[in-house]
Amino acid sequence: MIRAASRHATAELRAQLDAETADLSSADLTEVAQQLYSVAGLLAGAPRLRRIVGDPSTAEESRTQLVGQLLEGKVRPATLNIVKGAVALRWSSPWDLTDGLEQGGDDVLLRVAELGGKLDDVEDELFRFERILDGEAELATLLDEVSVPPERRTALLRDVVFGRVHPVTQALLEHAVGSSRKRSVENAIDDLLQAAAARRERSIARVLSAVPVTAPQEQRLEQVLAGIYGRPISVRTAVDPSVRGGLVIRIGDELIDGSVAGRFTAARTALAGQ
């Protein structure tokens, strides 16, 4: 669980990101995102450097000067300002700083999609790939295998998604597969879906059904869930024959199982207890 200092630092870093990238083009934003990923990778692989720049007991000026010496002329000015701003913040641990920079890269790429009017498409593609991994356990295992070099895992991902998804979706997934800090691809996708929904000040509902949900039904479901939760809900639907009938809805950590399969399971459990 992220601790209070890092939670506050993450919010401040997000505000800095928005300020530094407000006037950048999509191409420039994409470059900034990749540079933030690279800086995070540098810190992940350099324990001493990570401890120095992530240690709040070290003078703030010393931390930012060190970052400036390392990155000046090697990254865009916006990237350098973002990283300097990040190391000047108080994080609960140096690893939280590293993760914050990675999340910053994710946020910048999502902004690219938002500017191009494709955020909804990216969110949907992430959800679809999540469903693919759910049904293809071997693929998920291969993409998560830490003994396999990141380059090979990324190449495998490209074989699956290249030309089939938006470039932002591909970039987000490639980083999720290649990063040493992601617990698993599926967990990383879950974080990305939450971040994409948050950019539109919504929560995301994953909905499984035995048959396709129509557009009017999806709109009605969004209205009903918004009324229940008191906030806008973005619904993502997928067909799963094991549901048999009804719906299975997941919002965050909450599961609403209104499926026929779920009722059968509950009935069997009740009978077994008698």
FENQUI-V535910 format. One record per helix or strand of 2 or more residues. SS is the DSSP state (hx for helix, st for strand). FROM is the first residue (numbers start at 0). TO is the last residue. If there is no record, write none. Layout:
BEGIN
SS_FROM_TO / SS_FROM_TO
END
This chain:
BEGIN
hx_3_20 / hx_25_44 / hx_46_53 / hx_59_70 / hx_76_87 / hx_93_114 / hx_118_134 / hx_136_143 / hx_149_160 / hx_166_177 / hx_184_198 / st_202_208 / hx_214_228 / st_232_238 / hx_240_242 / st_246_250 / st_253_256 / hx_259_271
END
